[in-house]
Amino acid sequence: MRVLPCGSDAVLVEVDTADQVQQLHGALRTAPPTGVTELVPAARTVLVRYDPRVTDPHRLRAALAALPHTAAARTAVLAGDEPDAVRVPVRYDGPDLAEVAARAGLTERQVIERHTAAHYRVAFCGFAPGFAYLTGLDPQLRLPRRSEPRTRVPAGSVAVADEYTGIYPSPSPGGWHLLGSTALTLWDPATDPPTRLRPGTAVRFVEVSESAGSGA
């Protein structure tokens, strides 16, 4: 773990893996050091903003070093089976489902079963407003992004790329592999907060038939 200064009121904590980001972010959310005002997780970093009237980088660095980084903490962070986990109904009829199955050496049914069996958690948000990067993807479903991105991916598309699962919140270009789609609204600028999938949120995918999709 590297702690780097970032302006006059923040430090940037660098770690090696997405799992370590989840551990660190979870520990900081559970027991924030004195003076911490905001946490911004990313792929391999967590930006920690603080009130310079209350603390300073030296005390913050010591507090970060004292955080628990244990197997138990990792299990708690990645479990994903909390009662308030967001359940996302998915129709697994995506245009890339067959290709993902072939490249993974699985049947389409096995891809669906593996995708729905996993416990996911929002690692960070980016790319577009409301686009959440979910960790927890089965290793056999981890494929590089498409060599030729699509110019338009429909809103609600459920996709995988690298070590992440994502849901496109609005129509946009995209290079992820599309497994299916959901009718669940996950991003609405008119609500507060506008997204259901904030960093740290647990997520489960549930297979549904076309008639069972819901926009609620």
C-alpha positions as CSV (number, residue, x, y, z in Angstrom):
1,M,0.0,0.0,0.0
2,R,1.3,3.4,-1.0
3,V,-0.1,6.6,0.4
4,L,0.6,9.7,-1.9
5,P,-0.3,13.3,-1.2
6,C,-3.1,14.7,-3.4
7,G,-3.6,18.4,-3.1
8,S,-4.0,20.1,0.3
9,D,-6.8,18.0,1.7
10,A,-6.5,14.4,0.3
11,V,-4.2,11.4,0.0
12,L,-4.3,8.8,-2.7
13,V,-3.9,5.2,-1.5
14,E,-2.6,2.8,-4.1
15,V,-3.1,-1.0,-3.7
16,D,-2.4,-3.9,-6.0
17,T,-5.8,-5.5,-6.7
18,A,-9.5,-4.7,-7.0
19,D,-10.1,-7.0,-3.9
20,Q,-7.7,-4.8,-1.9
21,V,-9.6,-1.7,-3.0
22,Q,-12.8,-3.4,-1.6
23,Q,-11.1,-4.3,1.7
24,L,-9.7,-0.8,2.1
25,H,-12.9,1.0,1.1
26,G,-15.0,-1.3,3.4
27,A,-12.7,-0.7,6.3
28,L,-12.7,3.0,5.9
29,R,-16.5,3.2,5.5
30,T,-17.0,1.1,8.7
31,A,-14.5,3.0,10.9
32,P,-13.3,6.2,9.2
33,P,-10.3,7.8,10.7
34,T,-10.8,11.1,12.4
35,G,-11.1,13.9,10.0
36,V,-12.0,11.9,6.9
37,T,-14.7,13.6,4.8
38,E,-15.0,11.6,1.6
39,L,-13.9,8.3,0.0
40,V,-13.6,7.8,-3.8
41,P,-12.7,4.2,-4.8
42,A,-11.3,3.4,-8.3
43,A,-9.8,0.3,-9.9
44,R,-6.6,0.2,-7.8
45,T,-6.8,3.3,-5.6
46,V,-8.9,5.0,-3.0
47,L,-8.9,8.8,-2.7
48,V,-9.3,9.8,0.9
49,R,-10.3,13.4,1.5
50,Y,-9.9,14.9,4.9
51,D,-10.5,18.1,6.9
52,P,-7.0,19.7,7.4
53,R,-8.3,21.5,10.5
54,V,-8.8,18.1,12.1
55,T,-6.0,15.9,10.8
56,D,-3.0,15.9,8.6
57,P,-1.3,13.4,6.1
58,H,1.0,12.0,8.8
59,R,-1.7,11.1,11.2
60,L,-3.9,9.8,8.4
61,R,-1.1,7.6,7.1
62,A,-0.7,6.1,10.5
63,A,-4.4,5.5,10.7
64,L,-4.4,3.8,7.3
65,A,-1.5,1.5,8.3
66,A,-3.5,0.4,11.4
67,L,-6.6,-0.7,9.5
68,P,-7.3,-4.4,9.6
69,H,-6.4,-6.3,6.4
70,T,-7.4,-9.8,7.4
71,A,-9.0,-12.8,5.7
72,A,-12.1,-12.1,7.8
73,A,-12.3,-8.6,6.6
74,R,-12.0,-9.7,3.0
75,T,-14.8,-12.2,3.5
76,A,-17.1,-9.6,5.0
77,V,-16.4,-7.2,2.2
78,L,-16.9,-9.6,-0.6
79,A,-19.7,-11.8,0.8
80,G,-22.4,-9.9,-1.1
81,D,-25.3,-11.7,0.6
82,E,-26.6,-8.9,2.8
83,P,-30.4,-8.6,3.0
84,D,-30.2,-5.1,1.4
85,A,-28.3,-6.4,-1.7
86,V,-29.7,-5.0,-4.9
87,R,-31.4,-7.8,-6.9
88,V,-31.1,-7.3,-10.6
89,P,-33.5,-9.3,-12.8
90,V,-31.9,-10.2,-16.1
91,R,-33.1,-11.7,-19.4
92,Y,-30.0,-13.7,-20.6
93,D,-30.6,-13.2,-24.3
94,G,-27.6,-10.9,-25.1
95,P,-25.9,-11.0,-28.5
96,D,-22.6,-12.1,-27.0
97,L,-23.8,-14.9,-24.8
98,A,-22.9,-17.6,-27.3
99,E,-19.5,-16.2,-27.9
100,V,-18.7,-15.8,-24.2
101,A,-19.8,-19.5,-23.7
102,A,-17.6,-20.7,-26.6
103,R,-14.5,-18.7,-25.4
104,A,-15.0,-19.8,-21.8
105,G,-15.4,-23.5,-22.8
106,L,-18.9,-23.6,-21.3
107,T,-22.5,-24.0,-22.5
108,E,-24.7,-20.9,-22.5
109,R,-26.6,-22.4,-19.6
110,Q,-23.4,-22.7,-17.6
111,V,-22.5,-19.1,-18.3
112,I,-25.9,-18.0,-16.9
113,E,-25.5,-20.2,-13.9
114,R,-22.0,-18.9,-13.1
115,H,-23.1,-15.3,-13.6
116,T,-26.1,-15.6,-11.3
117,A,-24.2,-17.6,-8.7
118,A,-21.6,-15.0,-8.0
119,H,-21.8,-12.4,-5.2
120,Y,-21.0,-8.9,-6.6
121,R,-20.1,-5.6,-5.0
122,V,-19.8,-2.2,-6.6
123,A,-16.1,-1.4,-6.6
124,F,-16.3,2.1,-8.2
125,C,-18.3,4.1,-10.7
126,G,-17.0,5.7,-13.9
127,F,-17.1,5.8,-17.7
128,A,-20.6,7.2,-17.7
129,P,-23.0,8.6,-15.0
130,G,-24.4,5.6,-13.1
131,F,-22.0,3.0,-14.6
132,A,-20.9,0.8,-11.8
133,Y,-18.0,-1.7,-12.0
134,L,-18.9,-4.8,-10.1
135,T,-16.3,-7.2,-8.7
136,G,-16.9,-10.9,-8.0
137,L,-17.1,-12.2,-11.6
138,D,-16.4,-15.9,-12.0
139,P,-12.8,-16.2,-13.2
140,Q,-13.9,-18.3,-16.2
141,L,-16.1,-15.5,-17.5
142,R,-13.3,-12.9,-17.5
143,L,-12.6,-12.0,-21.1
144,P,-10.8,-9.0,-22.6
145,R,-13.0,-6.2,-24.0
146,R,-14.2,-6.7,-27.6
147,S,-11.6,-5.8,-30.2
148,E,-14.2,-3.6,-32.0
149,P,-16.5,-1.7,-29.6
150,R,-20.1,-1.2,-30.5
151,T,-21.2,2.3,-31.4
152,R,-24.3,2.0,-29.4
153,V,-25.2,-0.3,-26.5
154,P,-28.8,-0.2,-25.2
155,A,-29.6,1.0,-21.7
156,G,-30.0,-1.9,-19.3
157,S,-27.5,-4.1,-21.0
158,V,-25.7,-6.5,-18.6
159,A,-22.2,-7.1,-19.7
160,V,-18.8,-8.5,-18.7
161,A,-15.2,-7.4,-19.5
162,D,-11.9,-8.2,-17.8
163,E,-12.7,-8.9,-14.1
164,Y,-15.9,-6.9,-13.9
165,T,-19.6,-7.0,-14.6
166,G,-21.4,-3.8,-15.5
167,I,-24.9,-2.5,-16.4
168,Y,-25.1,0.2,-19.0
169,P,-27.3,2.9,-17.4
170,S,-28.0,4.7,-20.7
171,P,-27.4,4.1,-24.4
172,S,-23.7,4.6,-25.2
173,P,-20.8,3.2,-27.1
174,G,-19.2,0.2,-25.4
175,G,-16.8,-2.7,-25.8
176,W,-18.1,-5.1,-23.1
177,H,-19.6,-8.5,-23.9
178,L,-23.4,-8.4,-23.6
179,L,-24.9,-11.3,-21.7
180,G,-28.5,-10.0,-21.4
181,S,-30.5,-7.0,-20.2
182,T,-32.5,-5.7,-17.3
183,A,-35.6,-3.5,-17.1
184,L,-34.7,-2.3,-13.6
185,T,-34.0,1.4,-13.5
186,L,-30.6,1.9,-11.8
187,W,-29.9,5.5,-12.7
188,D,-32.4,8.4,-12.4
189,P,-31.0,11.9,-12.2
190,A,-34.3,13.1,-10.7
191,T,-33.9,11.0,-7.6
192,D,-31.6,11.4,-4.6
193,P,-29.3,9.6,-4.7
194,P,-29.6,9.2,-8.5
195,T,-28.1,5.7,-8.6
196,R,-28.9,2.5,-6.7
197,L,-25.4,1.2,-7.3
198,R,-23.0,3.2,-5.1
199,P,-19.5,2.0,-4.2
200,G,-19.8,-0.8,-1.6
201,T,-23.3,-1.9,-2.6
202,A,-23.9,-5.6,-2.8
203,V,-25.5,-6.9,-6.0
204,R,-27.1,-10.2,-7.1
205,F,-28.2,-11.1,-10.6
206,V,-31.5,-13.1,-11.0
207,E,-32.5,-14.8,-14.2
208,V,-36.0,-14.0,-15.4
209,S,-38.1,-14.7,-18.4
210,E,-39.0,-11.8,-20.8
211,S,-42.5,-11.5,-19.2
212,A,-41.0,-11.3,-15.7
213,G,-38.8,-8.2,-16.4
214,S,-39.7,-5.2,-14.2
215,G,-38.9,-1.5,-14.4
216,A,-39.7,-1.0,-10.7
